[in-house]
Amino acid sequence: MATFYNLHRHVLQIMFLSSQWAAGFGLSLTLFHGWPKFVDQVLFWSALPKLDGAKQAVVFIRDRLIAVEASPDSVALWDWITASN
């Protein structure tokens, strides 16, 4: 439990210091710790409706996996994870 607490405290310190740095330039900065909040914000700020943005993201991520030469197994796993039933 102590390790989790230290990691969490470290992440919060980084987020706080980064926000202070950005504020010094008149900017607002958000650091995301994990995917759910990041994805939610991307879809919220997208010009596309949320469902359309999510569908497009699936295609873009698949194309990116291929572009960076991810293994065929990785692309197949992505296809399986994102398959609509």
N, C-alpha and C positions, 0 to 999 in steps of 0.2 A: 504494500500500500504506500509505503514511503516513496518508492520509485515513481509511482503514478503521480503522487502529490508533487514531487520535485519537477517532473516533466510538465505537468499542468502549470505549475508556477512559472517555469521557464518560458513556456509558450505565452502566458499572459504578460510577462515582462517584455518579451519581444514585441508583442502587439502594442503594448502601451508606449514603448520607446519609439516604435515606428510611427505611431499616430502623432506623437509629440514632434518628431522630425518633420513629418508632412505638414503639420499645422504651422510650423515655422516658415513654410513656403506658401501658406494660404491654401493648402490642399487638404482634402479629407482622404484618408487611406483606410481601406478595410482589408484585413488579412483573414483568410479563411482557413480554419483548422478542420479539414475533412471535406468530403465532397458534397454532402446534402445541402448545406447552406450556399455553397458556391453555385451549384446547379440551379437552385431556386432563384438566386439573384440574376444569373445569366438569363433564365427564362423570363423573369419579371421585367428586366430592362430591354429585352429583345424587341425589335420592331414587329416581329411576327407574333401571332397568337400563340399562347403557351404550347398547345398541342402540336402546331405546325413547327415551332422552334425545336421541340423535343424530337420530332421525327427527322428534321433536317440535321440535328446534332448527331443522331445515330449514323446517318449516311456519311457526314463529314468525318466522324471518328473512324469509321471503317476505312474510308479513303486514306486517312492519315496513317492508320496501321499498315496499310499496303505501301504507302509512300516511304515509310521508315523501315521497310522490309522486315516487319514483324513476321514471326514464323507462321506458316499456314495454320498450325494448330491454334495460334493466338487469334487469327482472323476467324477461324471456325468457331472458337469459343465465343467471340464477340457476337457472331451471327446467332449462336444458340441463345446467348443471354438476352439478346434484343429481339428475338423472333416474336412476332405477334401471333397469338393463337386465334 
